[in-house]
Amino acid sequence: MQPKPNIVGLPVYQPGKPVDDVKRELGLSEVIKLASNENPFGCSPKAKEAIVRELDNVSIYPDGAAVELTAAIASYHGVNTDQIIFGMGSDEIIMMIARAFLLPGDETIMADLTFPQYKHNCVIENAVIVEVPLKKGTHDLFGMAQRVTSKTKVIWVCNPNNPTGTIVTADEVEWFLSNVPPHVLVVLDEAYCEYIDDSSYPNGLKLLEKYPNVVLLRTFSKIYGLASLRIGYGIGRPDVIRFINQVREPFNTSRFGQAAALASLADESFVADCRNANREGLAQLRSAFERLGLEAFPAYGNFIMVDVKRPAQEVFDSLLRKGVIVRGGFKLTPTHLRITVGSREENDKVIAALEAALQEIAVKV
C-alpha cells in the first residue's frame, strides 16, 4: 500500500507527556503537568452537572447541528446562527478549513513558529507552505502581507500565538486585513482570547463585520476547562461557514461536549475567577524568571515561553525527573521552554524545580 507522498515524512502531533507515564517511568508518586495549556482549576461545576444529566442519553446520537448550543453561542456573540460551526476542538475546524479551501499547489501563509496543526493539515492537502519568521516572538504581519501572491488562499494568525504567547494588536491586525486581498481567507485563531484584558487586543467580532474574509476560531478547551470533551467553534460570514460545514463529519461533537459547553457559557463567574488567577500566576512566574535572570516573551494566554539560556532539552529532562512536565522541543528556539500557568502551588513547584535544575546544570558545566 502506498500513502500520499506528501504525508510520508509528516510528523505526528506530540501532546504533552502524560502524568501516569512519567510516574511509571521515573518511579514518582507526585507529578504536575504544565505542558498542554490546560486549565488547572478544572471546569465549571455547572458543566459537571450537565455532563451527569447526559449520562442517560449515552446510547443516543448527539444533535449533529448542535442547534441549542449554536443558538446560545450566536446570542452570546451577537451573530446569526448561520455564522457558527462546531468541531472537535478548534483543531477540527482547522482541518475542515484546509479541506474546504485548499487545492494542491495553493499557497497558505503562517508564522514559522506557531500552532503546528495549521501546517500539518495544509501539507495533507498538498498546499504550498509559506512560513514567515516571527519578530521577537510575534507575527510579522507586514512580512506576511508581502508574501501574498495570486496563489494565496488561506492565512493563519494565532493570536495569542502558541507557543510564544505574544499578541498582535488591533491596529496591526486592522492594517493587515486592509492590505490582504478580499478573496484570501484570514483565520484568526483566538483560542486563548478569554484570558486577555489588554485594550490593545483586537475585537475579532468587530473585524468580522468589516472584513468578510475573516474566520475566528474559539475553543472550550482552555479557560472553560473542557479539553477532554473536544469542542471548539468557528465564526464567519454565512457563505464561508456554509463551505466549511460541507466537509464536516456527521455527529462530530458529543452530547457531553455540547451540554457542558452550554452550561459553561452561562457561568461567567467561573471564567472571571480563572482569568484573575491566571493573571496572578503569570506575575508569579515572571517575577521568578526575573530573579533567576531569565527572559520570557510577553505572555497573554495561560502559558509563558521562557529562555532558560541552556539547551532546553537538558532542563526539560531535569524538570521531568523532579516530577514537573513542561513543553520543549521547539527547533527554532532551542533554549526555550513553554510553561503552562498552574495554580499558585503548582507554580511554586515549577519555580523551585527550575531553579534546582539550572543549578545542577551549571555545576556540570
C-alpha positions as CSV (number, residue, x, y, z in Angstrom):
1,M,0.0,0.0,0.0
2,Q,1.3,3.4,-0.9
3,P,0.2,6.5,1.0
4,K,0.0,10.0,-0.4
5,P,3.7,11.0,-1.0
6,N,3.3,14.3,0.8
7,I,2.4,12.7,4.2
8,V,5.3,10.2,4.3
9,G,7.5,12.5,6.3
10,L,4.7,14.3,8.1
11,P,5.3,14.4,11.9
12,V,2.6,13.2,14.2
13,Y,1.4,15.7,16.7
14,Q,3.1,15.1,20.0
15,P,1.0,16.1,23.0
16,G,2.5,16.9,26.4
17,K,3.8,13.8,28.2
18,P,1.0,12.1,30.3
19,V,1.3,12.2,34.0
20,D,0.8,8.5,34.5
21,D,3.6,7.7,32.1
22,V,6.0,9.9,33.9
23,K,5.1,8.4,37.3
24,R,5.6,4.9,35.9
25,E,8.8,5.6,34.0
26,L,10.5,7.5,36.8
27,G,9.0,5.9,39.8
28,L,7.5,9.2,41.1
29,S,4.4,9.4,43.3
30,E,3.7,13.1,42.6
31,V,3.8,14.8,39.1
32,I,2.4,18.0,37.9
33,K,1.7,18.7,34.2
34,L,2.2,22.2,33.0
35,A,2.7,21.3,29.3
36,S,-0.6,21.4,27.5
37,N,-2.2,24.8,28.5
38,E,-5.0,23.1,30.3
39,N,-7.0,24.9,33.0
40,P,-5.5,24.0,36.4
41,F,-8.8,24.9,38.0
42,G,-10.9,22.3,36.1
43,C,-14.2,23.3,34.6
44,S,-17.4,25.0,35.9
45,P,-19.4,23.0,38.4
46,K,-22.4,23.7,36.1
47,A,-20.6,21.8,33.3
48,K,-20.1,18.8,35.5
49,E,-23.8,18.8,36.4
50,A,-24.7,19.0,32.7
51,I,-22.5,16.0,31.9
52,V,-24.1,13.9,34.6
53,R,-27.6,14.8,33.3
54,E,-26.5,13.5,29.8
55,L,-25.5,10.0,31.1
56,D,-29.0,8.7,30.5
57,N,-28.5,9.6,26.8
58,V,-25.2,7.8,26.1
59,S,-26.9,5.5,23.5
60,I,-28.4,8.4,21.6
61,Y,-26.6,10.2,18.8
62,P,-25.8,13.9,19.5
63,D,-27.5,16.7,17.7
64,G,-25.4,16.8,14.6
65,A,-26.2,20.5,14.0
66,A,-25.7,21.4,17.7
67,V,-28.8,23.6,17.4
68,E,-29.2,24.6,21.0
69,L,-25.5,25.4,21.6
70,T,-25.3,27.2,18.2
71,A,-28.2,29.5,19.3
72,A,-26.5,30.2,22.6
73,I,-23.2,31.0,21.0
74,A,-24.8,33.2,18.4
75,S,-26.7,35.1,21.1
76,Y,-23.6,35.4,23.3
77,H,-21.5,36.9,20.5
78,G,-24.3,38.9,18.8
79,V,-24.1,37.0,15.5
80,N,-26.5,34.8,13.5
81,T,-26.8,31.1,13.9
82,D,-25.6,30.5,10.3
83,Q,-22.3,32.1,11.2
84,I,-21.3,29.3,13.6
85,I,-19.7,25.9,13.1
86,F,-18.6,23.4,15.7
87,G,-15.8,21.0,15.7
88,M,-13.9,18.5,17.9
89,G,-11.9,21.3,19.3
90,S,-10.8,24.2,17.1
91,D,-8.3,21.6,15.7
92,E,-11.0,20.1,13.6
93,I,-12.2,23.5,12.3
94,I,-8.6,24.0,11.1
95,M,-8.7,20.6,9.3
96,M,-12.1,21.5,7.8
97,I,-10.9,24.9,6.5
98,A,-7.9,23.2,4.9
99,R,-10.1,20.6,3.3
100,A,-12.7,23.0,2.1
101,F,-10.4,25.7,0.6
102,L,-7.0,24.3,-0.4
103,L,-6.2,22.6,-3.7
104,P,-2.8,21.1,-4.5
105,G,-0.5,23.9,-5.3
106,D,-2.4,26.6,-3.5
107,E,-0.3,28.7,-1.2
108,T,-1.0,29.2,2.5
109,I,0.8,31.6,4.8
110,M,1.6,31.2,8.5
111,A,4.3,32.0,11.0
112,D,7.4,29.8,11.2
113,L,6.8,29.1,14.9
114,T,3.1,28.7,15.7
115,F,0.4,26.1,16.3
116,P,1.6,23.1,14.2
117,Q,-1.8,21.9,13.1
118,Y,-2.0,24.7,10.5
119,K,1.0,23.3,8.7
120,H,0.0,19.7,9.3
121,N,-3.4,20.0,7.7
122,C,-2.2,22.1,4.8
123,V,0.5,19.6,4.0
124,I,-2.1,16.9,3.8
125,E,-4.0,18.9,1.2
126,N,-0.8,19.3,-0.9
127,A,-0.7,23.1,-0.4
128,V,2.5,25.1,-0.6
129,I,3.5,26.2,2.9
130,V,4.8,29.8,3.1
131,E,6.4,30.4,6.6
132,V,7.2,33.9,7.7
133,P,9.7,34.2,10.6
134,L,8.4,35.7,13.8
135,K,9.8,39.0,15.0
136,K,10.6,39.0,18.7
137,G,8.2,36.1,19.1
138,T,5.4,37.9,17.4
139,H,3.7,37.5,14.0
140,D,5.3,39.7,11.4
141,L,2.1,40.9,9.7
142,F,3.9,43.2,7.3
143,G,6.1,40.3,6.2
144,M,3.1,38.1,5.8
145,A,1.3,40.6,3.7
146,Q,4.3,40.9,1.4
147,R,4.2,37.2,0.8
148,V,0.7,37.1,-0.6
149,T,0.5,36.1,-4.3
150,S,-2.2,35.2,-6.7
151,K,-1.9,31.6,-5.4
152,T,-2.5,32.5,-1.8
153,K,-5.8,31.0,-0.4
154,V,-5.5,31.0,3.4
155,I,-3.5,32.9,6.0
156,W,-3.3,31.7,9.6
157,V,-2.8,34.1,12.5
158,C,-2.6,32.6,16.0
159,N,-3.4,35.4,18.5
160,P,-2.2,34.9,21.2
161,N,0.5,32.9,19.4
162,N,1.1,29.4,20.6
163,P,3.9,28.7,21.7
164,T,5.3,32.2,22.3
165,G,2.2,33.7,24.0
166,T,2.6,37.1,22.2
167,I,-0.2,39.1,20.5
168,V,-0.6,41.3,17.5
169,T,-2.6,44.4,18.3
170,A,-5.9,45.7,17.0
171,D,-4.1,48.4,14.9
172,E,-1.7,45.8,13.4
173,V,-4.5,43.4,12.5
174,E,-6.6,46.2,11.0
175,W,-3.8,47.3,8.8
176,F,-3.1,43.7,7.8
177,L,-6.7,42.9,6.8
178,S,-6.9,46.1,4.8
179,N,-3.9,45.0,2.8
180,V,-4.9,41.4,2.2
181,P,-7.0,40.8,-0.9
182,P,-10.6,40.0,-0.1
183,H,-10.5,36.6,-1.8
184,V,-7.8,35.4,0.7
185,L,-9.3,33.7,3.8
186,V,-7.7,35.0,7.0
187,V,-8.1,32.7,10.0
188,L,-7.7,34.5,13.4
189,D,-7.2,31.7,16.0
190,E,-8.3,33.2,19.3
191,A,-8.1,30.0,21.5
192,Y,-6.8,32.0,24.5
193,C,-8.7,35.3,24.0
194,E,-10.8,34.9,27.2
195,Y,-7.7,35.3,29.2
196,I,-6.9,38.7,27.8
197,D,-7.8,42.1,29.3
198,D,-5.4,44.2,27.3
199,S,-7.1,47.0,25.5
200,S,-4.8,46.7,22.5
201,Y,-6.1,43.2,21.7
202,P,-8.3,43.2,18.6
203,N,-12.0,42.6,18.7
204,G,-12.3,39.8,16.2
205,L,-16.1,40.1,16.0
206,K,-15.9,43.8,15.0
207,L,-13.3,42.9,12.4
208,L,-15.6,40.2,11.0
209,E,-18.3,42.8,10.5
210,K,-15.9,44.8,8.3
211,Y,-13.9,42.0,6.6
212,P,-16.0,39.1,5.1
213,N,-12.8,37.0,4.5
214,V,-12.2,36.6,8.3
215,V,-12.9,33.4,10.3
216,L,-12.5,33.4,14.1
217,L,-11.6,30.2,16.0
218,R,-12.6,29.7,19.6
219,T,-12.5,26.8,21.9
220,F,-13.9,25.4,25.2
221,S,-10.6,23.6,25.9
222,K,-8.8,26.4,27.6
223,I,-10.3,28.8,30.0
224,Y,-13.6,26.7,30.1
225,G,-11.6,23.6,31.1
226,L,-13.4,21.2,28.7
227,A,-10.2,19.9,26.9
228,S,-11.2,16.2,27.2
229,L,-14.6,16.8,25.6
230,R,-13.1,18.3,22.4
231,I,-15.4,21.1,21.5
232,G,-14.5,24.3,19.7
233,Y,-16.1,26.6,17.1
234,G,-15.6,28.9,14.3
235,I,-17.4,32.2,13.5
236,G,-17.5,33.7,10.0
237,R,-19.8,35.0,7.3
238,P,-22.6,32.6,6.4
239,D,-21.2,31.8,2.9
240,V,-17.8,30.9,4.3
241,I,-19.3,28.8,7.2
242,R,-21.5,27.0,4.7
243,F,-18.5,25.9,2.7
244,I,-16.7,24.7,5.8
245,N,-19.8,22.9,7.0
246,Q,-20.0,20.9,3.7
247,V,-16.9,19.0,4.7
248,R,-17.8,18.5,8.4
249,E,-18.3,14.9,9.5
250,P,-21.7,14.0,10.9
251,F,-22.2,14.0,14.7
252,N,-18.7,15.4,15.1
253,T,-19.3,16.8,18.6
254,S,-20.6,14.7,21.5
255,R,-23.7,15.1,23.6
256,F,-21.5,15.6,26.6
257,G,-19.4,18.3,24.9
258,Q,-22.4,20.2,23.8
259,A,-24.1,20.1,27.2
260,A,-21.0,21.0,29.1
261,A,-20.2,23.9,26.7
262,L,-23.8,25.2,27.0
263,A,-23.6,25.2,30.8
264,S,-20.1,26.7,30.8
265,L,-21.1,29.6,28.7
266,A,-23.6,30.6,31.4
267,D,-21.0,30.5,34.2
268,E,-19.3,33.9,33.7
269,S,-18.1,34.0,37.3
270,F,-16.0,30.8,36.8
271,V,-14.4,32.4,33.7
272,A,-13.7,35.6,35.6
273,D,-12.1,33.7,38.5
274,C,-9.9,31.7,36.2
275,R,-8.8,34.9,34.3
276,N,-7.9,36.6,37.6
277,A,-6.0,33.6,38.9
278,N,-4.1,33.3,35.6
279,R,-3.1,36.9,35.7
280,E,-1.7,36.4,39.2
281,G,0.1,33.2,38.1
282,L,1.7,34.9,35.2
283,A,3.0,37.6,37.5
284,Q,4.3,34.9,39.9
285,L,6.2,33.2,37.1
286,R,7.6,36.5,35.6
287,S,8.9,37.6,39.0
288,A,10.7,34.2,39.4
289,F,12.2,34.4,36.0
290,E,13.5,37.9,36.6
291,R,15.0,36.7,39.9
292,L,16.7,33.9,38.0
293,G,18.0,36.1,35.3
294,L,15.8,34.5,32.6
295,E,13.9,36.3,29.9
296,A,10.5,35.4,28.7
297,F,8.3,36.6,25.8
298,P,5.3,38.8,26.8
299,A,2.5,36.4,27.8
300,Y,-1.2,37.0,27.2
301,G,-2.7,33.5,27.4
302,N,-2.4,30.8,30.1
303,F,1.3,29.9,29.3
304,I,4.6,31.6,29.1
305,M,7.7,30.9,27.0
306,V,11.0,31.4,28.8
307,D,14.6,31.3,27.6
308,V,16.4,29.1,30.0
309,K,19.8,30.0,28.4
310,R,20.8,26.4,28.2
311,P,19.8,23.6,25.9
312,A,16.1,23.3,26.6
313,Q,16.1,19.5,26.5
314,E,18.6,19.3,29.4
315,V,16.3,21.5,31.5
316,F,13.2,19.7,30.4
317,D,14.8,16.3,31.4
318,S,15.8,17.6,34.7
319,L,12.4,19.0,35.4
320,L,10.8,15.7,34.4
321,R,13.0,13.8,37.0
322,K,11.6,16.3,39.6
323,G,8.0,15.5,38.6
324,V,7.3,18.6,36.5
325,I,6.2,18.3,32.9
326,V,6.6,21.3,30.7
327,R,6.9,21.7,27.0
328,G,10.1,21.9,24.9
329,G,11.3,20.6,21.6
330,F,11.0,23.9,19.7
331,K,13.6,23.7,16.9
332,L,13.6,27.4,16.2
333,T,14.1,28.3,19.8
334,P,16.3,25.5,21.2
335,T,16.8,27.2,24.6
336,H,13.1,27.9,25.3
337,L,10.5,26.1,27.3
338,R,6.8,26.7,27.3
339,I,5.2,26.5,30.8
340,T,1.5,26.5,31.4
341,V,0.3,28.7,34.2
342,G,-0.8,26.5,37.1
343,S,-2.3,27.1,40.5
344,R,-0.2,29.1,42.9
345,E,1.1,25.8,44.5
346,E,1.9,24.3,41.1
347,N,3.7,27.5,40.1
348,D,5.7,27.4,43.3
349,K,6.8,23.8,42.5
350,V,7.8,24.5,38.9
351,I,9.8,27.6,40.1
352,A,11.6,25.5,42.7
353,A,12.3,22.7,40.3
354,L,13.5,25.1,37.6
355,E,15.9,26.8,40.0
356,A,17.3,23.4,41.1
357,A,17.6,22.2,37.5
358,L,19.5,25.3,36.5
359,Q,21.9,24.9,39.4
360,E,22.5,21.3,38.7
361,I,23.3,22.0,35.0
362,A,25.6,24.9,36.0
363,V,27.6,22.6,38.3
364,K,28.1,20.1,35.5
365,V,29.4,22.8,33.2
